[in-house]
Amino acid sequence: MGNKNQNLFQFNWQTTTPIPFVANTALSGNLTGTMASTNTIYTNICDCRIKDNLGIELAWTGTPTGTFSVMCSNSGSAFYALTFNPVLGQPAGSASGYLIDLNQVPFMYVFLQYVNASGSGTATAWLSTKDLN
């Protein structure tokens, strides 16, 4: 039986965009992201070039209403939101969370973005990566 390379880490949240991606940059931000006012918060960028599957566990507390997006790129300089069908559930005034399956995502870099519309709370996110071999 072979061994699969699997890793788990917690995203850091910050109020400044992590774009463009710069390899080997020290992580900045906090393990919890503050969801307040009409702010936008971002996680650090995950370099997933050598991983086949990504799984994100996303949770939030409080009473935020806003929009999470999974942002992807191949260049590292321009990121675009992934489209999900069905669409991802969004914070609507109460604490909750969900899992995001990025099975064989074909992009090199991934991060999360949250835009708050009203209410407040905190966000946390964990990323699991796994090789198919």
Buried (B, 14 or more C-beta within 10 A) or exposed (E): EEEEEEEEEBBBBBEEBBBEBEEEEEBEBEEBBBBBEEBBBBBBBBBBEEBBBBBBBBBBBBBBBBBBBBBBBEEBEEBEEBEEEEEBEBBEEEEBBEEBEBEEBEBBBBBBBBBBBBBBBBBBBBBBBBBEE
